[in-house]
Amino acid sequence: WRHNPQRVIPLPNEFIEKKDDTSGPENLLLCTLIRATALMACDTHVLANKASTSDPFVTLELLGEKRKSLTINADLNPIWSQSFTFPCEFSDAKLKLTVQDYDRLSENDFMGRCHVAMPNRRGDIVRKWYDLYGEDENVSYGRIEIAARWIHDPAAIIQLPKELLTDDLIDKDPNEVIFAILRGSAFEDKKTKVRAQYQSWKFVCATAVKGPSPQIFSIHTLPVEDAKDLLDPIILKFQDNAQEKSAKFDLTALKEERRIWRRWIFIENSQARIECAARWIHNPKNIIPLPEHMLNEELYPKREANALAIVLLRGRNLMQNKDDEVVVEPPN
């Protein structure tokens, strides 16, 4: 048993030479489908009494994004040496490979599948053989060789909306949360309505997003002056024809520092995720000015006070029943 370098399939240049920009975190997975061996025979030769060959191709899927390889005709030990890229920022994601036999006149035949874990460390090229498996444990489905590596590609970065990038009045107390839903990942391929709720505010973010990685870019402003209000999360609702799911975006981190809070969150009971960003800023337009008569100097400041001036400025999180009356009791 020895090593013969002539049997090693060299990795494509586009896989090895793709530049890794170290200025940011990994956000792109490079994957090379190298080859397979001992695949199942699904096609019967005209002169044979049993299946003797196959026309294999591979579907690669990561977080709902799919790529398809070339079809290699009449080969149970095919060599593809074909590279693919997947936008991905999650080290816990798994790449799913499904091998099928291409049939032009009928449904394609299943030939096995496997799952590939992400490389543990950036900079590593993970090149491994994986056993293919199927529902029948007594059947040998063959093996497949894959290479993968992480890189950071600046072109794959989703830029934040300009509304989130500035906070010019950092010396003023914050009074507004800017909230943005940026994009989704691993969504089902169904039209989905996206809504959000914060306390008594409700708003529609998107009416019909579709595809595994939808870009949404829905921006909303919320009047928040008290840090206690940041204890309440923003509730996101995702409604398709079959069901409604939800996710919670926590705002408590905004209390710690006046900066952008950007993160991915899971949608309940699914592998789908949604990326959101928020910032707590000061917006002078949210300041309610006092009436002029409240600001004027008192005409008789040396005399005993005998009248109380009250200005009702605004309310928040009031009941939404139109028959309810707001009553303000004067102080004792």
VODO-605264 format. One record per residue: x, y, z of N, C-alpha, C in turn; chain; residue number from 1. Coordinates in steps of 0.1 Angstrom, whole numbers, m for minus. Layout:
<rs>
n_u, n_v, n_w, ca_u, ca_v, ca_w, c_u, c_v, c_w, chain, n
X, Y, Z, X, Y, Z, X, Y, Z, A, NUM
...
</rs>
This chain:
<rs>
n_u, n_v, n_w, ca_u, ca_v, ca_w, c_u, c_v, c_w, chain, n
9, m12, 0, 0, 0, 0, 9, 12, 0, A, 1
8, 20, m10, 17, 32, m11, 10, 44, m17, A, 2
17, 55, m17, 11, 67, m22, 16, 69, m37, A, 3
7, 71, m46, 11, 74, m60, 6, 88, m63, A, 4
14, 98, m64, 10, 112, m67, 2, 113, m80, A, 5
4, 104, m89, m3, 105, m102, m18, 102, m100, A, 6
m22, 96, m89, m36, 93, m87, m43, 105, m80, A, 7
m36, 115, m76, m42, 126, m69, m47, 136, m79, A, 8
m60, 139, m78, m66, 149, m87, m63, 163, m83, A, 9
m55, 171, m90, m52, 185, m86, m65, 193, m85, A, 10
m65, 202, m75, m76, 211, m73, m76, 222, m83, A, 11
m87, 227, m88, m87, 237, m98, m81, 250, m93, A, 12
m75, 258, m102, m69, 271, m99, m78, 280, m92, A, 13
m91, 281, m97, m100, 290, m92, m104, 287, m77, A, 14
m102, 275, m73, m104, 271, m59, m92, 275, m51, A, 15
m80, 272, m55, m68, 275, m47, m64, 290, m47, A, 16
m66, 296, m59, m60, 310, m60, m70, 321, m56, A, 17
m83, 317, m53, m93, 327, m49, m88, 334, m37, A, 18
m87, 348, m38, m81, 356, m27, m90, 356, m15, A, 19
m83, 355, m3, m90, 356, 10, m87, 370, 16, A, 20
m96, 379, 16, m94, 392, 22, m95, 391, 37, A, 21
m84, 392, 44, m84, 390, 59, m90, 402, 67, A, 22
m95, 412, 60, m100, 424, 67, m114, 421, 73, A, 23
m120, 410, 70, m133, 407, 75, m135, 392, 78, A, 24
m146, 389, 84, m149, 375, 88, m153, 367, 75, A, 25
m152, 353, 76, m155, 345, 65, m170, 347, 61, A, 26
m173, 348, 48, m186, 349, 43, m189, 342, 30, A, 27
m179, 334, 26, m180, 327, 13, m174, 313, 15, A, 28
m181, 303, 11, m176, 289, 11, m172, 285, m3, A, 29
m160, 281, m5, m155, 276, m17, m156, 261, m17, A, 30
m161, 254, m26, m163, 240, m26, m159, 234, m40, A, 31
m151, 223, m40, m148, 217, m52, m153, 202, m51, A, 32
m161, 199, m61, m165, 185, m63, m155, 178, m71, A, 33
m147, 169, m65, m135, 163, m71, m139, 151, m79, A, 34
m144, 141, m73, m147, 128, m80, m155, 119, m71, A, 35
m159, 108, m76, m166, 97, m69, m161, 84, m74, A, 36
m163, 74, m65, m159, 60, m69, m169, 50, m65, A, 37
m169, 39, m72, m178, 28, m69, m193, 32, m67, A, 38
m197, 40, m77, m211, 44, m76, m221, 33, m81, A, 39
m233, 35, m78, m243, 25, m81, m245, 25, m97, A, 40
m248, 13, m102, m252, 12, m116, m267, 13, m118, A, 41
m272, 22, m126, m286, 24, m127, m291, 21, m141, A, 42
m282, 22, m151, m286, 20, m165, m282, 7, m170, A, 43
m291, 1, m178, m288, m12, m183, m283, m11, m198, A, 44
m272, m17, m201, m267, m17, m215, m276, m26, m224, A, 45
m277, m22, m236, m285, m30, m245, m281, m45, m246, A, 46
m269, m48, m244, m264, m62, m245, m263, m69, m231, A, 47
m267, m62, m221, m266, m68, m207, m279, m71, m201, A, 48
m280, m80, m192, m292, m83, m185, m294, m76, m172, A, 49
m284, m68, m168, m286, m60, m156, m279, m47, m157, A, 50
m282, m38, m148, m276, m24, m148, m261, m25, m147, A, 51
m254, m17, m156, m240, m18, m157, m233, m5, m156, A, 52
m240, 6, m157, m234, 19, m157, m244, 30, m153, A, 53
m240, 42, m152, m248, 54, m148, m243, 66, m154, A, 54
m251, 77, m154, m247, 90, m159, m248, 99, m147, A, 55
m239, 100, m138, m240, 107, m126, m239, 122, m127, A, 56
m247, 129, m119, m245, 143, m116, m248, 146, m101, A, 57
m243, 157, m96, m244, 160, m82, m251, 173, m80, A, 58
m261, 173, m70, m267, 186, m66, m261, 189, m52, A, 59
m255, 201, m51, m250, 206, m39, m259, 216, m33, A, 60
m262, 215, m20, m272, 224, m14, m267, 229, m1, A, 61
m267, 242, 1, m263, 248, 14, m273, 259, 17, A, 62
m280, 258, 29, m290, 268, 33, m300, 271, 23, A, 63
m304, 261, 15, m314, 264, 5, m309, 268, m9, A, 64
m296, 272, m9, m290, 275, m22, m285, 262, m29, A, 65
m288, 261, m41, m285, 248, m48, m275, 251, m60, A, 66
m266, 242, m62, m257, 242, m74, m258, 228, m80, A, 67
m256, 227, m93, m257, 215, m100, m244, 212, m108, A, 68
m239, 200, m107, m226, 197, m114, m229, 193, m129, A, 69
m219, 191, m136, m220, 185, m149, m224, 171, m148, A, 70
m230, 165, m159, m233, 151, m159, m222, 144, m167, A, 71
m217, 133, m160, m206, 125, m166, m213, 112, m172, A, 72
m212, 110, m184, m219, 99, m191, m212, 86, m189, A, 73
m219, 76, m186, m215, 62, m185, m202, 60, m177, A, 74
m202, 64, m164, m190, 63, m156, m194, 61, m142, A, 75
m189, 50, m136, m192, 48, m121, m181, 53, m113, A, 76
m170, 59, m119, m159, 65, m111, m156, 78, m118, A, 77
m166, 87, m117, m165, 100, m125, m155, 110, m118, A, 78
m149, 118, m126, m141, 129, m122, m147, 142, m126, A, 79
m151, 151, m117, m157, 164, m121, m147, 175, m120, A, 80
m140, 176, m109, m130, 187, m106, m137, 200, m109, A, 81
m149, 202, m103, m157, 214, m106, m159, 222, m93, A, 82
m157, 235, m94, m158, 243, m82, m171, 252, m81, A, 83
m175, 254, m69, m187, 262, m67, m185, 272, m55, A, 84
m193, 282, m54, m192, 291, m43, m206, 293, m37, A, 85
m206, 294, m23, m219, 296, m16, m217, 307, m6, A, 86
m225, 318, m7, m225, 328, 4, m230, 322, 17, A, 87
m221, 322, 27, m225, 316, 40, m216, 322, 51, A, 88
m223, 325, 62, m215, 330, 74, m217, 321, 86, A, 89
m222, 309, 85, m225, 301, 96, m217, 288, 96, A, 90
m209, 287, 107, m200, 276, 108, m207, 263, 111, A, 91
m220, 264, 116, m228, 252, 119, m236, 247, 107, A, 92
m235, 254, 96, m242, 249, 84, m236, 236, 79, A, 93
m244, 228, 71, m238, 216, 65, m242, 216, 50, A, 94
m232, 212, 42, m234, 211, 28, m240, 197, 25, A, 95
m251, 197, 18, m257, 184, 14, m254, 181, m1, A, 96
m250, 169, m3, m247, 164, m17, m256, 153, m20, A, 97
m263, 153, m32, m271, 143, m36, m267, 139, m50, A, 98
m264, 126, m52, m259, 120, m65, m271, 114, m71, A, 99
m273, 117, m84, m284, 111, m92, m279, 106, m106, A, 100
m286, 97, m111, m283, 92, m125, m293, 100, m134, A, 101
m287, 106, m144, m295, 114, m153, m302, 105, m163, A, 102
m315, 107, m164, m323, 100, m174, m331, 110, m183, A, 103
m329, 109, m195, m335, 119, m204, m350, 117, m206, A, 104
m354, 105, m206, m368, 102, m209, m376, 98, m196, A, 105
m370, 97, m185, m377, 94, m173, m371, 101, m161, A, 106
m377, 98, m149, m372, 105, m137, m358, 101, m134, A, 107
m350, 110, m129, m336, 107, m125, m336, 97, m113, A, 108
m326, 88, m113, m325, 78, m103, m316, 83, m92, A, 109
m320, 80, m79, m312, 84, m68, m300, 74, m66, A, 110
m288, 80, m63, m276, 72, m62, m269, 74, m49, A, 111
m275, 82, m40, m268, 83, m27, m267, 98, m23, A, 112
m264, 100, m10, m262, 114, m5, m253, 114, 6, A, 113
m248, 126, 10, m239, 127, 22, m240, 142, 26, A, 114
m236, 144, 39, m235, 158, 44, m221, 161, 48, A, 115
m217, 173, 44, m203, 178, 46, m203, 189, 56, A, 116
m196, 188, 68, m195, 198, 78, m185, 209, 73, A, 117
m187, 221, 78, m179, 233, 74, m165, 231, 80, A, 118
m155, 237, 73, m141, 237, 78, m141, 244, 92, A, 119
m133, 238, 101, m133, 244, 115, m125, 257, 115, A, 120
m115, 258, 107, m106, 270, 108, m105, 276, 95, A, 121
m105, 290, 95, m103, 297, 83, m89, 295, 78, A, 122
m87, 294, 65, m74, 291, 59, m71, 277, 56, A, 123
m79, 268, 63, m77, 254, 60, m84, 250, 47, A, 124
m78, 241, 40, m84, 234, 29, m87, 220, 34, A, 125
m100, 217, 35, m104, 204, 40, m108, 195, 28, A, 126
m100, 185, 26, m102, 176, 14, m104, 162, 20, A, 127
m116, 156, 17, m119, 143, 24, m128, 135, 14, A, 128
m128, 122, 17, m137, 113, 11, m149, 111, 20, A, 129
m161, 110, 15, m173, 108, 23, m181, 96, 17, A, 130
m186, 88, 26, m194, 77, 22, m208, 82, 18, A, 131
m213, 77, 7, m227, 80, 3, m236, 70, 10, A, 132
m248, 75, 13, m258, 66, 19, m272, 68, 14, A, 133
m281, 59, 16, m294, 60, 12, m303, 53, 22, A, 134
m316, 50, 18, m325, 44, 28, m322, 29, 30, A, 135
m316, 22, 20, m312, 8, 22, m298, 7, 27, A, 136
m297, 2, 40, m284, 1, 47, m276, m10, 41, A, 137
m282, m19, 34, m275, m31, 28, m269, m28, 14, A, 138
m272, m16, 9, m267, m13, m4, m255, m4, m3, A, 139
m244, m6, m11, m233, 2, m12, m235, 13, m22, A, 140
m234, 26, m18, m237, 37, m27, m224, 43, m32, A, 141
m213, 39, m27, m200, 44, m32, m195, 56, m23, A, 142
m185, 63, m28, m179, 74, m21, m177, 86, m30, A, 143
m175, 97, m23, m173, 110, m31, m163, 118, m24, A, 144
m154, 125, m32, m144, 133, m26, m147, 148, m28, A, 145
m145, 156, m17, m149, 170, m17, m138, 178, m11, A, 146
m135, 190, m16, m126, 199, m9, m134, 212, m6, A, 147
m131, 218, 5, m138, 231, 9, m129, 240, 17, A, 148
m131, 253, 16, m124, 263, 23, m132, 276, 25, A, 149
m130, 283, 36, m136, 296, 39, m128, 307, 34, A, 150
m134, 318, 29, m127, 330, 26, m136, 342, 30, A, 151
m131, 354, 30, m139, 366, 31, m138, 373, 17, A, 152
m150, 376, 12, m151, 382, m1, m158, 396, 1, A, 153
m151, 407, 0, m158, 420, 2, m171, 422, m7, A, 154
m170, 416, m18, m182, 417, m28, m194, 410, m23, A, 155
m193, 401, m13, m204, 394, m8, m210, 400, 4, A, 156
m205, 412, 8, m210, 419, 20, m223, 426, 16, A, 157
m233, 425, 24, m246, 432, 23, m244, 446, 30, A, 158
m244, 456, 22, m242, 470, 28, m254, 474, 36, A, 159
m251, 480, 47, m262, 485, 56, m269, 498, 49, A, 160
m282, 500, 52, m288, 512, 47, m282, 524, 53, A, 161
m281, 535, 45, m275, 547, 50, m281, 553, 63, A, 162
m293, 550, 65, m300, 555, 77, m293, 550, 90, A, 163
m287, 538, 89, m281, 532, 101, m266, 536, 103, A, 164
m261, 543, 93, m246, 545, 94, m242, 558, 101, A, 165
m251, 567, 104, m247, 579, 111, m256, 582, 123, A, 166
m249, 587, 133, m256, 592, 146, m249, 605, 149, A, 167
m253, 616, 143, m246, 629, 144, m247, 635, 157, A, 168
m258, 632, 165, m260, 639, 177, m258, 630, 189, A, 169
m245, 625, 189, m241, 615, 200, m242, 621, 214, A, 170
m241, 635, 215, m241, 641, 228, m256, 643, 233, A, 171
m266, 640, 225, m280, 641, 229, m285, 627, 233, A, 172
m294, 627, 242, m300, 614, 247, m308, 608, 235, A, 173
m306, 594, 234, m313, 587, 223, m328, 587, 225, A, 174
m335, 588, 213, m350, 588, 214, m356, 581, 203, A, 175
m348, 574, 195, m354, 566, 183, m345, 554, 180, A, 176
m352, 543, 178, m345, 531, 173, m348, 530, 158, A, 177
m337, 529, 150, m338, 525, 136, m336, 510, 135, A, 178
m346, 504, 129, m346, 489, 128, m347, 485, 113, A, 179
m338, 476, 109, m338, 472, 95, m338, 457, 94, A, 180
m347, 451, 86, m346, 437, 82, m338, 436, 69, A, 181
m327, 429, 69, m318, 429, 57, m321, 418, 47, A, 182
m320, 406, 52, m321, 394, 43, m324, 382, 51, A, 183
m328, 371, 43, m330, 358, 49, m321, 348, 44, A, 184
m321, 336, 51, m312, 325, 47, m320, 312, 50, A, 185
m319, 302, 40, m325, 289, 42, m340, 290, 42, A, 186
m346, 300, 36, m361, 301, 35, m366, 290, 25, A, 187
m378, 286, 28, m385, 277, 19, m389, 285, 6, A, 188
m390, 279, m5, m393, 285, m17, m408, 288, m19, A, 189
m413, 296, m10, m427, 300, m10, m428, 315, m8, A, 190
m439, 321, m13, m441, 335, m11, m444, 337, 4, A, 191
m437, 346, 10, m438, 348, 24, m441, 363, 27, A, 192
m450, 366, 36, m453, 379, 41, m446, 381, 54, A, 193
m438, 392, 55, m430, 395, 67, m436, 407, 74, A, 194
m440, 405, 87, m445, 416, 95, m437, 417, 108, A, 195
m438, 429, 114, m431, 431, 127, m440, 438, 137, A, 196
m437, 436, 149, m445, 443, 160, m435, 446, 171, A, 197
m436, 459, 176, m429, 463, 188, m438, 471, 197, A, 198
m441, 465, 208, m451, 471, 217, m464, 473, 210, A, 199
m469, 485, 208, m482, 487, 201, m480, 490, 187, A, 200
m468, 491, 182, m465, 494, 168, m465, 482, 159, A, 201
m472, 482, 148, m472, 471, 139, m470, 476, 125, A, 202
m462, 469, 117, m459, 473, 104, m455, 461, 95, A, 203
m458, 463, 82, m455, 453, 72, m442, 455, 66, A, 204
m433, 445, 66, m419, 447, 61, m418, 443, 47, A, 205
m425, 432, 43, m425, 428, 29, m437, 419, 27, A, 206
m443, 420, 15, m456, 413, 12, m454, 400, 6, A, 207
m443, 398, m2, m441, 385, m9, m427, 382, m12, A, 208
m419, 379, m2, m405, 375, m5, m405, 361, m9, A, 209
m395, 357, m17, m395, 344, m22, m380, 340, m25, A, 210
m377, 327, m24, m364, 322, m27, m357, 319, m14, A, 211
m346, 311, m15, m339, 306, m3, m331, 317, 4, A, 212
m327, 327, m3, m319, 338, 3, m324, 352, m1, A, 213
m336, 355, 3, m342, 368, m1, m336, 380, 5, A, 214
m334, 390, m3, m329, 403, 3, m342, 412, 4, A, 215
m344, 417, 17, m356, 424, 20, m354, 439, 22, A, 216
m345, 443, 30, m342, 457, 31, m354, 466, 35, A, 217
m360, 463, 46, m371, 470, 51, m367, 478, 63, A, 218
m369, 491, 63, m364, 500, 74, m375, 507, 81, A, 219
m374, 507, 94, m385, 513, 102, m379, 521, 114, A, 220
m386, 531, 119, m382, 539, 130, m392, 537, 141, A, 221
m387, 536, 154, m395, 534, 165, m391, 544, 176, A, 222
m401, 552, 181, m398, 562, 192, m395, 555, 205, A, 223
m383, 555, 209, m379, 548, 221, m370, 558, 229, A, 224
m374, 563, 240, m367, 573, 248, m361, 566, 261, A, 225
m368, 557, 266, m365, 551, 279, m358, 538, 277, A, 226
m346, 536, 283, m339, 523, 282, m347, 511, 286, A, 227
m357, 513, 295, m365, 502, 299, m373, 496, 288, A, 228
m376, 505, 278, m384, 500, 266, m376, 490, 258, A, 229
m362, 491, 259, m354, 482, 251, m355, 467, 256, A, 230
m361, 465, 267, m363, 452, 272, m373, 444, 264, A, 231
m382, 451, 257, m392, 445, 248, m386, 442, 235, A, 232
m386, 429, 230, m380, 426, 217, m390, 430, 206, A, 233
m384, 431, 194, m392, 432, 182, m396, 418, 177, A, 234
m409, 416, 176, m414, 403, 172, m416, 403, 156, A, 235
m410, 393, 150, m411, 392, 135, m420, 380, 132, A, 236
m429, 382, 123, m439, 372, 118, m437, 369, 104, A, 237
m437, 356, 101, m434, 351, 87, m446, 342, 83, A, 238
m454, 347, 74, m467, 340, 70, m466, 336, 55, A, 239
m468, 323, 53, m470, 318, 40, m483, 311, 39, A, 240
m486, 304, 29, m500, 298, 27, m502, 287, 37, A, 241
m492, 281, 43, m494, 270, 52, m494, 273, 66, A, 242
m485, 282, 71, m484, 285, 85, m477, 298, 87, A, 243
m477, 302, 100, m470, 314, 105, m460, 310, 115, A, 244
m448, 316, 113, m437, 314, 122, m432, 327, 127, A, 245
m424, 327, 138, m420, 340, 144, m405, 339, 148, A, 246
m400, 351, 150, m386, 352, 156, m386, 365, 164, A, 247
m376, 366, 173, m375, 377, 182, m361, 384, 180, A, 248
m361, 397, 179, m349, 405, 178, m347, 412, 190, A, 249
m337, 409, 198, m334, 415, 211, m328, 429, 210, A, 250
m333, 438, 217, m328, 452, 216, m319, 456, 228, A, 251
m318, 447, 238, m311, 451, 250, m296, 455, 248, A, 252
m290, 450, 238, m276, 454, 235, m275, 469, 232, A, 253
m285, 475, 227, m285, 489, 223, m282, 498, 235, A, 254
m285, 493, 247, m283, 501, 259, m268, 503, 262, A, 255
m260, 494, 258, m246, 493, 262, m237, 504, 255, A, 256
m241, 506, 242, m232, 515, 234, m240, 520, 223, A, 257
m238, 533, 219, m244, 538, 207, m238, 534, 195, A, 258
m241, 522, 190, m235, 516, 178, m245, 507, 171, A, 259
m241, 503, 159, m250, 494, 152, m250, 480, 158, A, 260
m262, 474, 160, m263, 460, 165, m269, 452, 153, A, 261
m260, 443, 148, m264, 436, 136, m261, 421, 139, A, 262
m272, 413, 136, m270, 399, 139, m280, 390, 131, A, 263
m277, 377, 130, m287, 367, 124, m294, 361, 136, A, 264
m307, 358, 134, m315, 351, 144, m323, 340, 137, A, 265
m325, 329, 144, m333, 318, 139, m348, 321, 139, A, 266
m355, 316, 129, m369, 316, 129, m374, 303, 135, A, 267
m384, 304, 144, m388, 292, 152, m392, 281, 144, A, 268
m388, 269, 149, m392, 256, 143, m387, 255, 128, A, 269
m376, 260, 125, m370, 259, 111, m355, 261, 112, A, 270
m349, 259, 101, m335, 262, 99, m332, 275, 93, A, 271
m343, 282, 90, m342, 295, 83, m338, 306, 94, A, 272
m331, 316, 88, m326, 327, 97, m329, 340, 90, A, 273
m329, 351, 98, m332, 364, 93, m321, 373, 98, A, 274
m315, 382, 90, m305, 391, 95, m312, 405, 97, A, 275
m309, 411, 109, m315, 424, 112, m304, 432, 118, A, 276
m307, 445, 117, m297, 455, 123, m306, 466, 130, A, 277
m300, 472, 140, m307, 483, 147, m297, 492, 153, A, 278
m302, 505, 156, m293, 515, 162, m302, 524, 170, A, 279
m298, 528, 182, m305, 538, 190, m299, 551, 189, A, 280
m306, 561, 183, m300, 574, 180, m309, 585, 186, A, 281
m304, 597, 184, m312, 609, 187, m317, 615, 175, A, 282
m330, 617, 174, m336, 623, 162, m343, 636, 167, A, 283
m338, 648, 164, m344, 660, 169, m359, 662, 165, A, 284
m363, 656, 154, m377, 657, 149, m387, 650, 159, A, 285
m381, 642, 168, m390, 635, 177, m393, 643, 190, A, 286
m386, 655, 192, m388, 663, 203, m400, 671, 201, A, 287
m409, 670, 211, m422, 678, 210, m420, 692, 217, A, 288
m420, 703, 209, m418, 716, 215, m429, 720, 224, A, 289
m426, 727, 235, m436, 732, 244, m443, 744, 238, A, 290
m456, 746, 241, m462, 759, 236, m455, 771, 241, A, 291
m457, 782, 234, m450, 794, 237, m454, 800, 250, A, 292
m467, 798, 254, m471, 804, 267, m465, 797, 279, A, 293
m460, 784, 277, m453, 777, 288, m439, 782, 289, A, 294
m433, 787, 278, m419, 791, 279, m417, 806, 283, A, 295
m428, 814, 281, m426, 828, 284, m424, 830, 299, A, 296
m417, 841, 303, m415, 844, 317, m428, 848, 323, A, 297
m429, 844, 336, m441, 847, 343, m443, 862, 345, A, 298
m455, 867, 344, m457, 882, 345, m455, 887, 359, A, 299
m459, 878, 369, m459, 882, 383, m451, 872, 391, A, 300
m439, 871, 389, m431, 861, 396, m430, 862, 411, A, 301
m433, 875, 416, m432, 877, 431, m445, 874, 438, A, 302
m455, 872, 431, m468, 870, 438, m470, 855, 440, A, 303
m479, 852, 449, m482, 838, 452, m489, 832, 440, A, 304
m485, 819, 437, m491, 812, 425, m505, 809, 428, A, 305
m514, 810, 419, m528, 807, 421, m534, 799, 409, A, 306
m526, 795, 399, m531, 788, 387, m520, 778, 383, A, 307
m525, 766, 378, m516, 756, 373, m518, 754, 358, A, 308
m507, 756, 350, m508, 754, 336, m503, 740, 332, A, 309
m511, 733, 325, m508, 719, 321, m509, 718, 306, A, 310
m499, 711, 300, m500, 708, 286, m499, 693, 284, A, 311
m509, 688, 277, m509, 674, 274, m501, 672, 261, A, 312
m489, 666, 262, m481, 665, 250, m483, 653, 241, A, 313
m483, 641, 246, m484, 629, 238, m486, 617, 247, A, 314
m490, 607, 241, m492, 594, 247, m484, 583, 240, A, 315
m483, 571, 247, m476, 560, 240, m482, 547, 246, A, 316
m483, 537, 237, m488, 524, 240, m502, 524, 246, A, 317
m510, 534, 241, m524, 535, 246, m532, 523, 241, A, 318
m543, 521, 248, m553, 511, 242, m558, 516, 229, A, 319
m561, 506, 220, m565, 510, 207, m580, 509, 205, A, 320
m587, 508, 216, m602, 508, 215, m607, 522, 213, A, 321
m614, 524, 202, m618, 538, 199, m628, 544, 209, A, 322
m635, 535, 217, m644, 540, 226, m638, 544, 240, A, 323
m625, 541, 241, m618, 544, 254, m615, 559, 254, A, 324
m616, 565, 265, m613, 579, 267, m601, 581, 276, A, 325
m592, 589, 272, m580, 592, 280, m583, 603, 290, A, 326
m581, 600, 303, m584, 610, 313, m572, 613, 321, A, 327
m568, 626, 321, m557, 630, 329, m561, 636, 342, A, 328
m557, 630, 353, m561, 636, 366, m551, 646, 370, A, 329
m555, 658, 375, m546, 668, 379, m540, 664, 393, A, 330
m528, 669, 395, m521, 666, 408, m529, 671, 420, A, 331
m527, 665, 432, m534, 670, 444, m528, 683, 448, A, 332
</rs>
